[in-house]
Amino acid sequence: MSNEIETSLLIIVLDVNPVQRIVKQETRILTQCLDSTIVFANAHLMQSSNNQLAMIACHSHGAKFLYPCEKPVEIRQIDGQYEKFTMVERTVRQQLQQVINEISMDKPLNGESLISGALTMALCYIARLEREKVAGQKLYSRILTITASNDSATQYMNYMNIFFTAQKMGVILDVCSLDQELTLLQQGCDITGGNYLKVPQLSGLLQYLLWIFLPDPSIRSKLVLPPPVKVDYRAACFCHQELIDIGYVCSVCLSTQYSKCLDLYL
């Protein structure tokens, strides 16, 4: 009989940028998304006492851990609710409120969300837990990104570094898009063996999270899931930060450029 301790680590990257199109149209969507995400996170913890959780919020100015946090506050347990569920819910809500208040005081939120920065933080967190794990512990890590932002070709190089680093570390990248198709993040899911889903209806977000993203990757092949989408593997021009069909690749840094861009350097 094996004495190995199997731990499933789920890191949720939540895009809370208020300039997202659907958030600007209806601000309560962000609250609905947060509620569904917290229920989903607690469902992951409920599957096993060994499961671990982390949540990161990202926006146009950076990213920050919501859970676990550096200075946890004293939280009173709600009668009839599991203590850990109360800790997750209260901590995430309080930390997110602090993030929004701090940024609103400094400068207005605008621009694209720094999802690549949040994913980098998640990979660093996984690497730290891998170093600190006890003998006989096996850590299975995955990252779920929930966003309604547009595809960002300006972060192309960062994304590629993240995708191949995650592949080397054995980390699964999942993506839940709330608004439109995300070409670059689709590539990350395909490279690491994760699931990608564009939510058909926001009202059913929690059901989609529990159905598609809650099961561990090891048992997903036994479930009836939506068929995988055709992945667009176009690269982004290093100069124009736009996806291109035909271009030139540098043999040194592997950056891709339009032919007209190459003429400028020659």
C-alpha positions in Angstrom: 0.0 0.0 0.0 1.5 3.4 -1.0 2.1 6.0 1.6 2.3 8.8 -1.0 0.2 11.9 -0.3 -1.5 13.2 -3.4 -2.2 17.0 -3.3 -4.2 18.8 -6.0 -3.3 22.5 -6.2 -5.7 24.8 -8.0 -4.7 28.4 -8.7 -7.4 30.7 -10.0 -6.4 33.8 -11.9 -9.4 36.2 -11.8 -9.4 39.2 -14.2 -11.1 42.0 -12.3 -10.3 44.8 -14.7 -13.4 47.1 -14.8 -12.7 48.2 -18.4 -13.7 44.7 -19.7 -16.6 45.2 -22.1 -19.2 43.1 -20.3 -18.2 44.7 -17.0 -18.7 48.2 -18.3 -22.1 47.3 -19.6 -23.2 45.7 -16.4 -21.1 46.2 -13.3 -22.9 43.5 -11.3 -21.4 40.9 -13.6 -18.1 41.2 -11.7 -19.9 40.4 -8.5 -21.7 37.4 -10.1 -18.4 36.1 -11.4 -16.7 36.5 -8.0 -19.6 34.6 -6.3 -19.4 31.7 -8.8 -15.6 31.6 -8.5 -15.7 31.3 -4.7 -18.3 28.5 -4.8 -16.1 26.7 -7.4 -13.0 27.2 -5.2 -14.7 25.7 -2.2 -16.0 22.8 -4.3 -12.3 22.0 -5.1 -11.4 22.1 -1.4 -14.4 19.9 -0.6 -13.2 17.1 -2.9 -10.2 16.2 -0.6 -8.7 17.3 2.7 -5.3 17.4 0.9 -6.4 19.8 -1.8 -4.9 23.3 -1.8 -6.1 26.6 -3.3 -4.7 29.9 -4.3 -6.4 32.9 -6.0 -4.8 35.8 -7.8 -6.5 39.0 -9.0 -5.1 40.8 -12.0 -6.0 44.1 -13.7 -4.3 46.7 -15.8 -1.8 47.8 -13.1 -0.6 44.4 -11.8 -1.6 41.3 -9.9 -2.0 40.4 -6.3 -2.7 37.2 -4.3 -6.1 37.2 -2.8 -5.7 33.8 -1.1 -3.6 32.9 0.7 -2.6 36.4 1.8 0.5 37.5 3.8 -1.4 38.9 6.8 -4.6 36.9 7.3 -7.2 38.7 9.3 -9.1 37.2 12.2 -12.4 35.9 10.7 -15.3 34.7 12.7 -16.8 31.4 11.5 -20.4 31.5 10.2 -22.7 29.0 12.0 -23.3 25.9 9.9 -20.5 26.6 7.4 -17.2 24.7 7.3 -14.4 26.9 8.8 -12.1 26.7 5.8 -15.0 27.8 3.4 -15.6 30.8 5.6 -11.9 31.7 5.6 -11.7 31.5 1.8 -14.8 33.6 1.1 -14.1 36.3 3.6 -10.4 36.6 2.8 -11.0 36.8 -1.0 -13.7 39.4 -0.7 -11.7 41.6 1.8 -8.4 41.4 -0.2 -10.2 42.2 -3.5 -11.9 45.2 -1.9 -8.4 46.4 -0.8 -7.0 45.9 -4.3 -9.8 48.0 -5.9 -9.5 50.7 -3.3 -5.7 51.0 -3.5 -5.7 51.3 -7.3 -8.7 53.7 -7.4 -6.8 56.0 -5.1 -3.6 56.0 -7.2 -4.8 56.2 -10.8 -7.8 55.2 -12.9 -8.0 51.6 -14.2 -7.4 51.5 -18.0 -5.6 49.4 -20.5 -5.3 45.7 -20.9 -5.2 43.2 -18.0 -1.8 41.8 -17.1 -2.8 38.2 -17.2 0.7 37.1 -18.1 2.0 38.6 -14.9 -0.6 36.8 -12.8 0.3 33.5 -14.6 4.0 34.1 -13.8 3.2 34.7 -10.2 1.2 31.4 -10.2 4.1 29.4 -11.6 6.5 30.9 -9.1 4.1 30.0 -6.3 4.0 26.4 -7.6 7.8 26.2 -7.8 8.0 27.3 -4.2 5.5 24.7 -3.0 7.4 22.0 -5.0 10.6 22.9 -3.1 8.8 22.9 0.3 6.7 19.8 -0.1 7.4 17.0 2.4 8.8 13.6 1.5 6.3 11.3 -0.1 4.0 14.2 -1.2 3.0 14.4 -4.9 1.8 17.8 -6.0 -0.5 18.1 -9.1 -0.9 21.7 -10.1 -3.2 23.5 -12.5 -4.1 27.1 -13.2 -7.5 28.4 -14.2 -7.8 31.8 -15.8 -11.2 33.5 -15.8 -11.3 36.6 -17.9 -13.5 38.7 -20.2 -10.6 40.8 -21.6 -9.6 40.8 -25.3 -6.8 38.9 -26.8 -3.5 40.7 -26.1 -0.8 40.3 -28.7 1.4 42.8 -26.8 2.0 40.0 -24.2 2.7 37.4 -26.8 6.4 36.7 -25.9 5.4 36.6 -22.2 2.6 34.1 -22.9 4.9 31.8 -24.9 7.5 31.8 -22.1 4.8 30.9 -19.6 3.2 28.2 -21.8 6.4 26.3 -22.3 7.5 26.8 -18.7 4.2 25.4 -17.5 4.6 22.4 -19.9 8.1 21.7 -18.6 6.8 21.9 -15.0 3.8 19.6 -15.7 1.3 22.4 -14.9 -2.1 22.3 -16.6 -3.4 25.7 -17.9 -7.2 26.0 -18.2 -9.0 29.1 -19.6 -12.6 30.2 -19.1 -13.4 33.1 -21.4 -16.5 35.2 -20.5 -16.8 37.3 -23.6 -14.9 36.3 -26.8 -12.4 33.9 -28.3 -8.9 34.2 -27.0 -6.4 32.9 -29.6 -3.2 33.1 -27.5 -4.7 31.5 -24.4 -6.1 28.7 -26.5 -2.5 27.9 -27.5 -1.6 27.7 -23.9 -4.4 25.2 -23.1 -3.4 23.1 -26.1 0.3 23.1 -25.3 -0.2 22.1 -21.6 -3.2 19.8 -22.1 -5.8 22.0 -20.4 -9.4 22.9 -21.2 -10.6 26.0 -23.0 -14.2 27.2 -22.9 -15.9 30.3 -24.0 -19.0 30.5 -21.8 -22.2 30.6 -23.9 -24.3 32.1 -21.1 -22.9 34.1 -18.1 -26.0 33.1 -16.1 -24.7 29.5 -16.1 -21.1 30.3 -15.2 -21.0 28.3 -12.0 -22.4 25.2 -13.8 -19.8 25.5 -16.5 -17.0 25.8 -13.9 -18.1 22.8 -12.0 -18.7 20.7 -15.2 -15.6 21.6 -17.2 -12.9 22.7 -14.8 -13.6 21.1 -11.4 -12.6 17.5 -12.4 -8.9 16.7 -12.1 -7.1 16.3 -15.5 -6.5 12.6 -14.8 -10.2 11.8 -15.0 -11.3 14.3 -17.7 -10.8 11.8 -20.5 -13.5 9.6 -18.9 -16.1 12.5 -19.0 -18.3 13.8 -21.8 -16.9 17.3 -22.3 -17.3 19.8 -25.1 -15.2 18.9 -28.1 -11.8 20.8 -28.3 -11.8 23.9 -30.5 -9.5 24.3 -33.4 -6.4 26.2 -32.2 -5.1 29.2 -34.2 -1.3 29.0 -33.9 -0.5 32.3 -35.6 2.4 34.2 -34.1 2.4 37.9 -33.3 4.7 40.4 -35.0 7.4 41.6 -32.6 7.1 45.2 -33.9 3.4 45.7 -34.4 2.1 43.2 -31.8 -0.4 41.9 -34.3 -1.2 38.3 -35.2 0.2 37.5 -38.7 -0.2 34.6 -41.2 3.2 34.9 -43.0 6.4 36.4 -41.7 10.0 35.9 -40.9 11.4 34.2 -37.8 14.7 35.3 -36.2 17.1 32.3 -35.8 18.5 33.8 -32.6 15.6 35.0 -30.5 12.8 33.3 -32.5 10.8 36.5 -32.8 8.4 36.8 -35.7 8.1 39.9 -38.0 6.3 41.1 -41.1 8.5 41.2 -44.2 8.2 45.0 -44.2 9.6 45.1 -40.7 12.6 43.0 -41.7 13.4 45.5 -44.4 13.8 48.2 -41.8 16.5 46.3 -39.9 18.3 45.4 -43.1 
